[in-house]
Amino acid sequence: MLRQVLHAGLRTSFHALGRFVASHPVFFASAPVLLSILLGASFSRYRVEEDVESLLAPKHSLAKIEGNLVDSLFPVNRSKHALYSDLQTPGRYGRVILTTRKGSVLDPVHLDTILKVHSTLRYHTFITFANCFCENVCIIDDIIRAMEEIQVARASNRSVPVLRYPITQLADGRQAYIGHQLGGGTGARGEGVRSARALQLTYYLQARGGLMDRVASQWEKAFCAELQHFAASHPKLGLYPSTSSSLRTDFQFSSVLARRPLLASLGVCGVLALLCCSMRDCVRSKPWLGLLALLSITLSGLTAAGILNLTGATYNSTYLGIPFVMLGHGLFGSFEMLSSWRRTREDQHVKERVASVFEDVMLRFSGSTMLHLMTLGLAASPLTNMEAVRLFCRTAALAVTISYVYMLSFYSSCLVFTGYLETGYRHGCFCRRVPKPDRLDSKPAWYRCLMYTRYQDEDSHLLLGCVRRCYGEWITNTYVKPFVVLLYLVYISFGLMGFLQVTQGSDPSALVAMDTATVLYTRAQQRYFSSYSPVIGFYIYESAPYWNASVQRDLLEYAKGFQRISWLEAYLNYLSDCNQSTSQPRENFTRTLRHSFLREPQFAHFADDIIFAERGQGEEPDVAASRIFLVAKTTENKREEMSVLLDTLRRLSLTSRVRFLIFNPSFVYLDRYAAAVSSPLRHSLLAVLFLLGLSSLAVVEPLVSVWLGLTLLSVQFGVLGFMTLWGVELDCMSVLCLISALGHSADCSGPLLCGFASGRGESRTRWVRVALERHGVPSLQTLICYSVALVPVGSVRSNLTRTLFRCLTLTAGCSALHTLAFLPTLLTFLPPSKSRGHRPGGEGQRQEVECVEMNDSTRVVDQITTV
């Protein structure tokens, strides 16, 4: 009883709202346009997000806390000797990978050219931007020192020093790790590197303050320009540059590439929407409503963008998915309203017809809008740990809300105007009054074809006629049902196959435009430098008894199996070479470390790896903190292995007597990435199920909520499985598409379920066909326009838009299968039952009318109806 009362009250309220809008169409049509123009003028405040790490990395993670602790203990600018090429810093830097088309980078010709590149980069750009480099000193990679030694040896006809891999020994006796600086090497074990295909150079900059950062940004541009010029004059070398701003630039470049395809999508969708709203009958045809629906969506997007600009929000490339969220929801509402309009009585006044449309459609449209807002709103809450997901969902929720309001106002007003054209017996496209039959017969054939009308007879839309006469009977045929059920089992099987192979895409380079510096650099790095993991900093952040033999054994055991640059291991070997015990009193251990070991030229660089803390007057200081560097041997699944290694070492740190942590900047993207990406989707899905369960107590029939919830789960399961089989990883962009898929599938299948459940007194098959005629056709029109609009986006050369295209295409396909095939078949033999008595006033109980033709002086045909 409560459900009936609330349902009737809401329908009555929407009926009154429809009459009010129809009574003031000019105001409701002009107000959204004026508001959009005013807010659209705020694009002078358009800003692009600069910090890509804050978007794509989990917002709250242990890796960020560890990174802050590492920066406080060992600032980048302190280290003048041991900055390894893969130990990325939050500051400014420039990198370049040099590869040879033929031969080895260690060949005399290529080696001289590479040193010339280094000299050009070091001196030309360094002189121009001298103040940017760390303490005005350009930090030189160890591989450059080794190559200079080789060049000097060849010039003086001496034997070339052996270059070992991945740790080599320089002329001053210092050991240097070159695993990330020399790639694609060959050579027998213990004999050194005979040849190598690639070389990586890194230049670190100092950029403190806004002015220095801007200067450093200009240096990076000059760095890339100089390399581009050098590559043009040396075709035998392949150069792949990358800077600290490359990821941000290439990530936002997807938006630039997608501008024209988005306009093409809007144009193609407009043509399809115009055709979907057209009929053979020139009076009943309403082609302009299709274009006006797109105009309503465009105005709502412009208004939402204006609000974002005024509130100081920033834009990023993930916002490319928001127009498609608005497009799917807006087209659904417009086609549903048009379908309901065509079912109203044509003898009624326009205000009554619009009020009937509001009463029939707006309850379902409001419910689907609420589902959109629930899924997007919860994903935009502080519970979401991924900033890109949170910002996208917040903006999409704002856009959907404005689109809903504009659909009630602007589009409904346009429906009123076209209704008056129909009442005045005017052409639906040219707004010209259609002549009487006797006058029309005297016109040319092309004019009669253009003014064709069957106003006195029933005429239906092409798609509606196909569904009514062909598809509805075919899909509910007894012999077709087993094949549909078998198709659904195949759908579930392939979805499960993909679901079991889901992989997380934590690599930010997978979200940038193709053929950019980031992608080319990443490919070269994976090809030549994938044998070893990034350099992992092993940081002991508390004072530890390093002189204790058991502590020494523990630390050496932790580093066992890694390639390592360790001050402790070198110091213990130094003590052994000096015939001293490695287990000494604290004072002796520290005194020898400070006054003997660190003063040796080959060990002096370890001073940057140790922090001493003063004790009392005349006492030797303690080792307050220290670090060593570890590198693991990896295979093709480098990121997965790094994630496992991170978890393993963290678990070890919880039980170790020595307090340590491990850090590399790439851990910021790996740490809890799976949980950060999947939690918004999980929360949104639970929120939708909760909303459906709550609404079933008061508004919607319980079985409709159950069916809709199962449909959403099935569509989500299918999209997730098939996108994995299509090569899409679970990253922030695919999760955004999965969240929007919940609302899109509810738009398509919700009205069909409500229409079927509201019918009483006839067989299931009959009400499935009726539901397909009334709600399946608008869903089909929405899916056609939506799918065609996605085609231009698929041509954009960007990894981000490729993920967007594949996920949204799968969403449209899975929603179409459920709405037009699976649900119509399953509802013919599964609950809800149709055996209960007739319920007056439900949907589908529209009164039969008897039409009597009558000639009139003002209209060719008028209709007087008797019930």
C-alpha positions in Angstrom: 0.0 0.0 0.0 2.9 2.4 0.8 4.5 1.6 -2.5 1.2 2.4 -4.3 0.7 5.6 -2.5 4.2 6.9 -3.1 4.1 5.7 -6.7 0.8 7.5 -7.3 2.1 10.6 -5.5 5.3 10.8 -7.6 3.4 10.3 -10.8 1.0 13.1 -9.9 3.8 15.4 -9.0 5.5 14.8 -12.3 2.2 15.3 -14.1 1.9 18.7 -12.5 5.5 19.5 -13.3 4.9 18.6 -17.0 1.9 20.9 -17.1 3.9 23.7 -15.6 6.8 23.3 -18.1 4.3 23.2 -21.0 2.7 26.4 -19.7 6.0 28.3 -19.8 8.0 26.8 -22.6 9.8 30.0 -23.6 11.3 30.5 -20.2 12.4 26.9 -19.8 14.0 26.9 -23.3 15.8 30.2 -22.9 17.1 30.0 -19.3 19.4 27.0 -19.9 20.9 28.7 -23.0 21.6 32.0 -21.3 23.1 30.2 -18.2 25.3 28.1 -20.4 26.6 31.1 -22.3 27.3 33.0 -19.1 29.2 30.1 -17.5 30.9 29.3 -20.8 32.6 32.7 -20.7 34.6 31.4 -17.7 37.0 29.4 -19.9 39.6 32.1 -19.4 40.2 30.3 -16.0 40.8 27.0 -17.7 43.7 25.2 -16.0 45.3 21.8 -16.6 46.5 19.5 -13.8 50.2 19.6 -13.5 50.9 16.9 -10.9 50.3 13.5 -12.7 51.6 11.5 -9.7 48.8 12.8 -7.5 46.3 11.7 -10.1 47.5 8.2 -11.0 49.1 7.1 -7.7 47.1 6.0 -4.6 46.5 9.1 -2.5 47.2 7.5 0.9 49.9 4.9 0.8 52.8 3.7 2.9 55.2 4.4 0.0 54.5 8.1 0.1 55.2 8.2 3.8 58.4 6.3 3.3 59.4 8.7 0.4 58.9 11.7 2.7 61.1 10.1 5.4 63.8 9.2 2.8 63.8 12.8 1.5 64.2 14.2 5.0 67.1 11.8 5.7 68.9 11.9 2.4 68.1 15.0 0.4 68.8 14.7 -3.3 71.1 17.7 -3.4 73.4 16.2 -0.8 74.4 13.3 -3.0 77.0 14.3 -5.5 78.4 10.9 -6.5 75.8 8.1 -6.2 72.7 9.2 -8.1 71.8 6.1 -10.1 70.0 6.5 -13.3 66.9 4.6 -12.3 66.6 6.1 -8.8 64.1 8.7 -9.9 63.9 11.9 -7.8 61.0 14.3 -7.4 63.0 17.1 -8.9 63.9 17.9 -12.5 66.0 15.7 -14.7 66.7 14.8 -18.2 67.4 11.3 -19.6 68.3 9.9 -22.9 68.7 6.3 -24.2 71.1 6.0 -27.1 71.0 2.9 -29.3 72.9 1.8 -32.4 71.4 0.8 -35.6 74.4 -1.4 -36.2 77.3 -2.5 -34.1 78.0 -1.7 -30.4 77.9 1.6 -28.5 81.4 0.6 -27.3 82.8 0.7 -30.8 85.3 3.6 -31.3 83.0 5.4 -33.8 79.9 5.2 -31.7 81.8 5.8 -28.4 83.2 9.1 -29.8 79.8 10.2 -31.0 78.2 9.4 -27.6 80.8 11.4 -25.8 80.2 14.2 -28.2 76.5 14.0 -27.3 77.4 14.2 -23.7 79.7 17.1 -24.2 77.1 19.0 -26.1 74.4 18.4 -23.5 76.7 19.1 -20.6 78.4 22.3 -21.8 75.9 23.8 -24.2 72.8 23.5 -22.1 74.8 23.7 -18.8 76.3 27.1 -19.7 72.8 28.4 -20.6 71.1 27.1 -17.5 74.1 26.8 -15.1 72.2 27.7 -12.0 69.8 24.8 -12.4 72.3 22.0 -11.8 72.9 20.6 -8.4 75.2 23.1 -6.7 76.3 24.3 -10.1 78.0 21.0 -10.8 76.8 18.7 -13.5 76.6 15.2 -12.0 78.2 12.7 -14.5 77.0 9.1 -14.7 79.6 6.5 -13.9 79.3 5.0 -17.4 80.6 8.2 -18.9 83.7 8.0 -16.7 84.2 4.4 -17.8 83.8 5.3 -21.4 86.3 8.2 -21.1 88.8 5.8 -19.6 88.3 3.5 -22.6 88.7 6.4 -25.0 91.9 7.6 -23.3 93.3 4.0 -23.3 92.7 3.7 -27.0 94.2 7.1 -27.8 97.4 6.2 -25.9 97.6 2.6 -27.4 97.2 1.1 -24.0 95.1 -2.0 -23.1 91.4 -1.1 -22.8 90.2 -1.5 -19.2 87.7 -4.4 -18.7 84.1 -3.2 -18.3 82.2 -5.6 -16.1 78.4 -5.9 -15.8 76.4 -4.9 -13.9 79.0 -3.7 -11.4 82.3 -2.5 -12.7 85.4 -1.0 -11.2 86.6 2.4 -12.2 90.2 3.6 -12.5 90.1 5.2 -9.0 89.2 1.8 -7.5 85.6 2.7 -6.9 82.9 0.2 -7.7 80.0 1.5 -9.8 76.6 0.0 -10.8 76.0 0.4 -14.6 73.1 -2.1 -15.0 70.8 0.8 -15.8 73.3 2.7 -17.9 74.5 0.0 -20.3 71.9 -2.3 -21.9 71.8 -5.1 -24.4 75.3 -6.2 -23.5 77.0 -9.5 -24.5 80.1 -11.1 -23.1 81.3 -14.1 -21.2 81.0 -14.2 -17.4 84.1 -12.8 -15.8 85.5 -11.5 -19.1 83.7 -8.2 -19.2 81.3 -6.6 -21.7 82.3 -7.1 -25.3 79.4 -5.2 -26.9 76.3 -3.4 -25.9 73.3 -2.1 -27.9 72.1 0.8 -25.7 73.4 3.4 -23.3 71.4 5.6 -20.9 72.5 9.0 -19.6 70.9 11.0 -16.8 71.3 14.7 -15.9 69.9 15.9 -12.6 68.9 19.5 -11.9 68.4 21.6 -8.9 65.1 23.6 -9.0 64.3 25.2 -5.7 61.5 27.8 -5.8 59.1 28.8 -8.5 61.6 30.8 -10.6 64.2 28.0 -10.6 61.5 25.5 -11.5 60.5 27.6 -14.5 64.1 27.9 -15.6 64.5 24.1 -15.2 61.4 23.6 -17.3 63.0 25.7 -20.1 66.2 23.6 -19.7 64.2 20.4 -20.3 62.8 21.8 -23.5 66.2 22.9 -24.6 67.5 19.4 -23.7 64.9 17.7 -25.9 65.4 20.2 -28.8 69.2 19.6 -28.7 68.7 15.9 -28.8 66.3 16.1 -31.7 68.7 18.2 -33.7 71.5 15.8 -32.9 69.4 12.8 -34.0 68.7 14.4 -37.3 72.5 14.8 -38.0 73.5 11.3 -36.8 71.0 8.8 -38.3 73.2 5.8 -37.1 72.1 6.5 -33.5 68.7 6.2 -32.1 67.9 8.8 -29.4 65.0 8.4 -26.9 64.8 11.4 -24.5 62.7 11.8 -21.4 62.4 14.5 -18.8 60.5 14.9 -15.5 57.7 16.7 -17.4 57.4 14.1 -20.2 54.8 12.1 -18.4 52.6 15.1 -17.7 52.9 16.5 -21.2 52.1 13.2 -22.9 49.3 12.3 -20.5 47.5 15.6 -21.2 48.3 15.3 -24.9 45.5 12.8 -25.3 43.0 15.6 -24.8 44.6 17.5 -27.6 44.5 14.5 -30.0 40.8 13.8 -29.1 39.4 17.3 -29.9 38.5 16.7 -33.5 37.4 13.0 -33.0 35.0 14.3 -30.3 33.5 16.8 -32.6 33.2 14.1 -35.3 31.5 11.9 -32.7 29.0 14.7 -31.9 28.3 15.2 -35.6 27.8 11.5 -36.4 25.7 11.0 -33.3 23.6 14.1 -34.4 22.9 12.5 -37.8 21.9 9.2 -36.3 19.7 10.9 -33.7 18.0 12.9 -36.5 17.3 9.6 -38.3 16.1 7.9 -35.2 13.5 10.6 -34.5 12.3 10.7 -38.2 9.3 8.9 -39.6 7.7 8.6 -43.0 4.8 10.7 -41.8 6.0 14.3 -42.2 3.6 15.5 -39.4 4.5 13.0 -36.8 8.2 13.0 -37.6 10.3 15.0 -35.2 13.9 15.0 -36.6 14.8 18.3 -34.8 14.2 16.6 -31.4 17.2 14.4 -32.0 19.5 17.4 -32.6 17.9 19.3 -29.8 18.6 16.4 -27.4 22.3 16.7 -28.4 22.1 20.4 -27.9 20.7 19.9 -24.4 23.6 17.6 -23.5 26.1 20.0 -25.0 24.6 22.9 -23.0 24.7 20.9 -19.8 28.4 20.0 -20.4 29.2 23.7 -21.0 27.4 24.7 -17.8 29.3 22.0 -15.8 32.6 23.1 -17.3 31.8 26.7 -16.4 31.1 25.7 -12.8 34.4 23.9 -12.6 36.3 26.9 -14.0 34.7 29.2 -11.5 35.5 26.9 -8.6 39.2 26.6 -9.6 39.1 23.0 -10.6 41.7 21.6 -13.0 41.3 19.4 -16.0 43.0 16.1 -17.0 42.7 13.6 -19.8 40.5 11.2 -17.9 37.6 13.8 -18.4 37.3 12.5 -22.0 34.9 9.9 -20.7 32.5 12.4 -19.2 30.8 13.4 -22.5 29.9 9.8 -23.1 28.4 9.4 -19.7 26.2 12.4 -20.4 25.5 11.2 -23.9 24.2 7.8 -22.9 22.0 9.1 -20.1 20.7 12.1 -22.0 19.8 10.1 -25.2 18.0 7.5 -23.1 15.8 10.2 -21.5 15.1 12.0 -24.8 14.2 8.8 -26.7 12.0 7.6 -23.8 10.1 10.9 -23.8 9.6 10.8 -27.6 8.4 7.2 -27.4 5.9 8.1 -24.7 4.8 11.2 -26.7 3.9 8.9 -29.6 1.7 6.8 -27.3 -0.3 9.7 -26.0 -3.8 10.6 -27.4 -3.4 12.9 -30.4 -6.7 14.7 -29.7 -5.4 16.0 -26.3 -4.0 19.4 -25.8 -0.2 19.8 -26.0 -0.1 20.6 -22.3 -1.9 17.4 -21.4 0.3 15.3 -23.7 3.5 16.7 -22.1 2.0 16.2 -18.6 1.3 12.5 -19.6 4.8 12.1 -20.9 6.2 13.4 -17.6 3.9 11.1 -15.6 4.9 8.1 -17.7 8.7 8.7 -18.1 10.1 10.9 -15.4 9.8 8.5 -12.6 12.0 6.0 -14.4 14.3 8.6 -15.7 14.7 10.1 -12.2 15.4 6.6 -10.8 18.1 6.0 -13.4 19.6 9.4 -12.7 19.6 8.6 -9.0 21.5 5.4 -9.8 24.1 7.4 -11.7 24.5 9.9 -8.9 24.8 7.1 -6.3 27.5 5.3 -8.2 29.4 8.4 -9.1 28.9 10.1 -5.8 30.2 7.3 -3.6 33.2 6.9 -5.9 33.8 10.6 -5.5 33.8 10.4 -1.7 36.9 10.5 0.5 36.7 6.7 0.6 38.3 6.6 -2.8 42.1 6.5 -2.6 42.7 7.3 -6.3 42.5 11.0 -7.1 41.9 10.6 -10.8 38.8 8.4 -10.1 37.5 10.8 -7.4 37.8 13.9 -9.6 36.3 12.2 -12.6 33.3 10.9 -10.6 32.8 14.2 -8.9 32.7 16.0 -12.3 30.6 13.4 -13.9 28.0 13.5 -11.1 27.8 17.3 -11.6 27.4 16.9 -15.3 24.7 14.2 -15.0 22.7 16.4 -12.5 22.8 19.4 -14.9 21.9 17.2 -17.8 18.9 15.9 -15.9 17.7 19.4 -15.1 18.2 20.5 -18.7 16.3 17.5 -19.9 13.3 18.5 -17.7 13.5 22.1 -18.9 15.2 22.7 -22.2 14.3 19.5 -24.0 10.8 19.3 -22.6 10.2 22.9 -23.9 11.4 21.8 -27.3 9.0 18.9 -27.1 6.2 21.4 -26.4 7.1 23.5 -29.5 7.2 20.4 -31.8 3.9 19.4 -30.3 2.3 22.6 -31.3 3.7 22.0 -34.8 2.0 18.6 -34.9 -1.2 20.1 -33.6 -1.1 22.8 -36.3 -0.6 20.1 -38.9 2.8 21.4 -40.0 5.8 19.6 -41.5 8.0 18.2 -38.8 11.2 19.4 -40.5 10.3 22.5 -42.5 7.5 23.7 -40.2 5.3 24.4 -43.2 1.6 23.6 -43.1 0.7 20.4 -44.9 -1.9 21.0 -47.7 -5.2 19.2 -47.8 -5.4 16.0 -49.8 -7.3 17.6 -52.7 -4.7 20.3 -53.0 -1.8 17.9 -52.5 -2.9 15.7 -55.4 -2.2 18.6 -57.8 1.4 19.0 -56.7 4.4 17.4 -58.3 5.5 13.9 -57.3 8.6 15.2 -55.3 6.3 17.6 -53.4 3.8 14.8 -52.6 6.6 12.6 -51.4 8.0 15.4 -49.2 4.6 16.2 -47.7 3.5 12.6 -47.3 1.4 12.0 -44.3 -1.0 9.3 -42.9 -2.4 11.4 -40.2 -5.8 9.8 -40.3 -4.2 6.3 -40.0 -1.9 4.7 -37.6 1.7 5.1 -38.6 4.7 3.9 -36.6 8.4 4.4 -36.5 10.5 2.0 -38.6 12.3 0.4 -35.7 9.0 0.1 -33.8 7.4 -1.6 -36.7 10.3 -4.1 -36.9 10.2 -4.9 -33.2 6.4 -5.2 -33.2 6.0 -7.3 -36.3 9.3 -9.3 -36.4 11.8 -9.2 -33.6 9.3 -9.4 -30.6 7.8 -12.6 -32.0 11.1 -14.0 -33.0 12.9 -13.5 -29.6 10.0 -15.0 -27.7 9.6 -18.0 -29.9 9.8 -21.3 -28.1 12.5 -22.7 -30.5 14.7 -19.5 -30.1 14.7 -19.5 -26.3 17.2 -22.5 -25.9 19.7 -20.8 -28.2 19.4 -17.5 -26.3 20.0 -19.4 -23.0 23.0 -21.2 -24.5 24.3 -17.8 -25.7 24.0 -16.5 -22.2 26.0 -19.5 -20.9 28.7 -18.8 -23.5 28.7 -15.1 -22.4 29.2 -16.1 -18.7 31.9 -18.6 -19.7 34.0 -16.1 -21.6 33.4 -13.5 -18.9 34.7 -15.9 -16.3 37.7 -16.7 -18.4 38.6 -13.1 -18.6 37.7 -12.4 -15.0 40.3 -15.0 -13.9 43.0 -13.2 -15.9 42.5 -9.7 -14.7 45.7 -7.8 -14.3 46.4 -4.4 -12.8 47.8 -1.7 -14.9 49.9 0.4 -12.5 52.2 1.7 -15.2 51.4 5.3 -15.9 52.9 5.2 -19.3 50.0 3.0 -20.4 47.7 6.1 -20.1 49.6 8.5 -22.4 49.3 9.2 -26.1 51.0 6.8 -28.5 54.2 7.7 -30.4 55.2 10.2 -27.7 58.5 10.6 -25.9 57.2 8.7 -22.9 56.1 5.7 -24.8 59.2 5.5 -27.0 61.5 5.9 -24.0 59.6 3.2 -22.1 59.8 0.8 -24.9 63.5 1.3 -25.3 63.9 0.9 -21.6 61.9 -2.3 -21.5 63.9 -3.7 -24.4 67.4 -2.9 -23.3 67.2 -2.4 -19.5 64.6 -4.9 -18.3 67.1 -7.4 -16.9 67.3 -5.7 -13.6 64.8 -4.0 -11.3 64.9 -0.3 -10.5 67.5 0.6 -7.8 65.9 -0.1 -4.5 67.0 2.1 -1.6 67.5 0.0 1.6 67.2 2.7 4.4 68.1 1.9 8.0 66.4 4.9 9.7 67.3 4.2 13.3 70.6 3.8 15.1 71.7 0.2 15.0 74.7 -1.7 16.5 76.5 -2.2 13.2 79.6 -3.4 15.2 77.6 -6.4 16.4 78.4 -9.6 14.5 74.8 -10.8 14.5 73.5 -7.5 13.1 76.1 -7.6 10.4 75.0 -11.2 9.5 71.4 -10.1 9.3 72.1 -7.1 7.1 74.3 -9.2 4.8 71.6 -11.9 4.7 68.9 -9.4 3.7 71.1 -8.1 0.8 72.0 -11.6 -0.3 70.8 -12.5 -3.8 70.8 -8.8 -4.9 73.3 -6.8 -6.9 74.3 -4.3 -4.3 76.3 -1.2 -3.6 76.7 -1.4 0.2 79.0 0.7 2.4 78.7 -1.9 5.2 79.9 -4.8 2.9 82.7 -2.7 1.6 83.7 -1.6 5.1 83.7 -5.2 6.4 85.9 -6.2 3.5 88.2 -3.3 4.2 88.6 -4.4 7.8 89.3 -7.9 6.7 91.9 -6.7 4.2 93.5 -4.7 7.0 93.6 -7.8 9.3 91.2 -6.2 11.7 88.2 -7.9 13.4 84.8 -6.9 12.0 83.3 -7.2 15.5 84.8 -4.3 17.4 83.7 -2.0 20.2 81.5 0.9 19.0 84.2 3.6 19.4 86.8 1.6 17.4 84.3 0.6 14.8 83.1 4.2 14.3 86.5 5.8 14.5 87.9 3.5 11.8 84.9 4.1 9.6 85.2 7.9 9.8 88.9 8.5 9.8 90.2 5.6 7.7 87.6 4.0 5.5 85.7 7.1 4.3 89.0 9.0 3.6 90.1 6.4 1.0 89.4 7.8 -2.5 87.6 4.6 -3.7 85.3 4.7 -0.6 84.8 8.4 -0.2 81.4 8.4 -2.0 80.0 6.3 0.8 80.0 9.4 3.0 76.6 10.3 1.3 75.1 7.0 2.5 75.8 7.5 6.2 74.4 10.0 8.7 76.3 10.5 12.0 74.7 11.8 15.2 76.9 13.5 17.8 77.0 12.0 21.3 78.8 13.6 24.2 82.0 15.7 24.3 85.0 13.7 23.2 82.9 10.6 22.2 82.7 9.1 18.8 79.3 9.8 17.1 76.7 7.1 16.4 75.6 6.0 12.9 72.1 7.4 13.1 70.9 6.3 9.7 72.4 4.7 6.6 71.4 3.3 3.2 72.5 0.7 0.8 71.3 0.1 -2.8 69.9 -3.1 -4.0 69.0 -4.3 -7.6 67.1 -7.5 -8.2 67.3 -9.7 -11.3 64.0 -9.6 -13.1 62.2 -11.2 -16.1 59.5 -9.9 -18.4 56.9 -9.4 -15.7 58.9 -6.6 -14.1 56.2 -4.7 -12.3 54.5 -7.8 -10.9 57.8 -9.0 -9.5 58.5 -5.6 -8.0 55.1 -5.7 -6.3 55.9 -9.1 -4.8 59.4 -8.0 -3.8 57.9 -4.9 -2.1 55.5 -7.0 0.0 58.2 -9.5 0.9 60.7 -6.9 2.2 58.0 -5.1 4.1 57.0 -8.2 5.9 60.6 -8.8 6.7 61.0 -5.3 8.1 58.3 -6.0 10.7 60.2 -8.9 12.2 63.7 -7.6 11.8 65.8 -6.3 14.8 67.1 -3.6 12.5 64.4 -1.0 11.6 64.6 -0.4 7.9 62.4 0.5 5.0 62.8 0.2 1.2 61.9 2.8 -1.3 61.9 3.6 -5.0 59.7 6.3 -6.6 58.0 3.6 -8.7 56.6 2.1 -5.4 54.3 5.1 -5.2 52.3 3.7 -8.1 52.6 0.0 -7.0 51.8 0.3 -3.3 48.2 -0.8 -2.7 47.3 0.0 -6.3 44.9 -2.9 -6.7 42.9 -2.0 -3.6 42.9 1.7 -4.6 41.7 1.0 -8.1 39.1 -1.6 -7.3 37.6 -0.1 -4.1 35.6 2.7 -5.9 34.0 0.1 -8.2 33.2 -2.2 -5.3 31.7 0.7 -3.3 29.6 1.9 -6.2 28.3 -1.6 -6.9 27.3 -2.0 -3.2 25.7 1.4 -3.2 23.6 0.5 -6.2 22.4 -2.7 -4.7 21.6 -1.0 -1.4 19.7 1.7 -3.3 17.7 -0.9 -5.2 16.9 -2.8 -2.0 15.8 0.4 -0.3 13.7 1.5 -3.1 12.0 -1.9 -3.4 10.5 -1.2 0.1 8.7 2.0 -1.1 8.8 2.8 -4.8 9.8 -0.2 -7.0 8.5 -3.7 -6.9 10.9 -6.0 -5.2 11.3 -8.4 -8.1 12.2 -5.4 -10.4 14.9 -4.5 -8.0 16.2 -8.0 -7.9 16.2 -8.4 -11.7 17.9 -5.0 -12.2 20.5 -5.8 -9.6 21.3 -9.1 -11.3 21.4 -7.5 -14.7 23.9 -4.9 -13.4 26.1 -7.6 -11.9 25.9 -9.6 -15.1 26.8 -6.6 -17.4 29.6 -5.6 -15.0 31.0 -9.1 -14.9 30.9 -9.4 -18.7 32.5 -6.0 -19.3 35.3 -6.8 -16.9 35.9 -10.2 -18.4 35.8 -9.3 -22.0 37.9 -6.2 -21.6 40.6 -8.4 -20.1 40.4 -10.7 -23.1 40.7 -7.6 -25.3 44.0 -6.6 -23.7 42.7 -3.9 -21.3 44.3 -3.9 -17.8 42.5 -2.7 -14.7 43.8 0.8 -14.3 42.1 4.0 -13.3 40.6 4.6 -16.8 39.0 1.2 -17.1 37.7 1.5 -13.6 36.0 4.8 -14.5 34.4 3.1 -17.5 33.2 0.2 -15.3 31.6 2.6 -12.8 29.8 4.5 -15.6 28.7 1.1 -17.0 26.5 0.6 -13.9 24.4 3.6 -14.8 24.4 2.9 -18.5 23.1 -0.6 -18.1 20.5 0.6 -15.7 19.3 3.1 -18.3 18.9 0.4 -20.9 17.3 -2.4 -18.9 15.5 -0.6 -16.1 12.5 0.6 -18.2 12.1 -2.8 -19.9 11.9 -4.5 -16.5 9.5 -1.9 -15.1 7.3 -2.1 -18.2 7.1 -5.9 -17.9 6.4 -5.9 -14.2 3.6 -3.3 -14.4 1.5 -5.4 -16.8 -1.2 -7.7 -15.5 -3.8 -10.1 -16.8 -2.1 -11.5 -19.9 0.7 -14.0 -20.6 4.4 -13.3 -20.0 5.2 -13.5 -23.7 2.6 -10.8 -24.4 4.0 -8.4 -21.9 7.6 -9.1 -23.0 6.6 -8.0 -26.5 4.7 -4.9 -25.2 7.8 -4.0 -23.0 10.0 -4.4 -26.1 7.8 -2.1 -28.2 7.6 0.6 -25.5 11.0 0.5 -24.0 13.2 -1.7 -26.1 13.0 0.6 -29.1 14.2 3.7 -27.1 17.0 1.6 -25.7 17.9 0.4 -29.2 18.0 3.9 -30.5 20.2 5.1 -27.6 22.6 2.2 -28.2 22.8 2.8 -31.9 23.7 6.5 -31.5 26.0 5.8 -28.5 27.9 3.1 -30.4 28.4 5.2 -33.5 29.6 8.1 -31.5 32.4 5.9 -30.1 33.8 5.1 -33.5 35.8 8.3 -34.1 37.3 8.0 -30.6 38.7 4.6 -31.5 40.9 6.2 -34.1 42.8 8.5 -31.6 46.4 7.4 -31.2 46.4 7.3 -27.5 46.5 4.4 -24.9 44.0 6.3 -22.7 41.4 6.7 -25.5 42.0 3.2 -26.7 41.0 1.9 -23.2 38.1 4.3 -23.2 36.9 3.1 -26.6 37.2 -0.6 -25.8 35.5 -0.4 -22.4 32.6 1.7 -23.5 32.1 -0.4 -26.6 31.9 -3.5 -24.4 29.5 -1.7 -22.1 27.2 -0.8 -25.0 27.4 -4.4 -26.4 26.7 -6.1 -23.1 23.9 -3.8 -22.3 22.3 -4.4 -25.7 22.6 -8.2 -25.3 20.8 -8.0 -21.9 18.1 -5.6 -22.9 17.3 -7.0 -26.3 18.1 -10.7 -25.9 18.7 -12.2 -22.5 16.0 -10.4 -20.4 13.2 -10.8 -23.0 13.9 -14.5 -23.1 14.4 -15.1 -19.4 11.3 -13.1 -18.4 9.1 -15.5 -20.3 9.6 -18.3 -17.9 11.0 -16.7 -14.7 9.3 -14.5 -12.1 7.5 -12.1 -11.7 4.3 -14.0 -12.4 1.3 -12.7 -14.5 -1.3 -14.8 -12.9 -2.5 -12.2 -10.4 -5.6 -10.1 -11.0 -5.9 -7.0 -13.1 -4.6 -3.9 -11.5 -6.2 -0.7 -12.8 -4.0 2.3 -13.4 -0.8 0.5 -14.1 1.3 1.1 -17.1 0.1 -0.5 -20.2 -3.5 -0.1 -19.1 -4.0 2.8 -21.5 -7.7 3.0 -22.6 -8.7 1.7 -26.0 -10.1 4.5 -28.1 -12.5 4.5 -31.0 -11.7 7.1 -33.7 -14.4 8.7 -35.8 -13.2 10.8 -38.8 -14.8 14.2 -39.3 -14.1 16.8 -41.9 -13.3 20.3 -40.8 -12.6 23.6 -42.5 -9.3 24.2 -40.6 -7.8 20.7 -40.6 -8.0 17.9 -43.1 -8.8 15.4 -40.4 -9.8 15.9 -36.8 -10.4 13.1 -34.3 -13.2 12.8 -31.9 -12.6 9.9 -29.5 -15.1 8.0 -27.5 -14.0 5.6 -24.8 
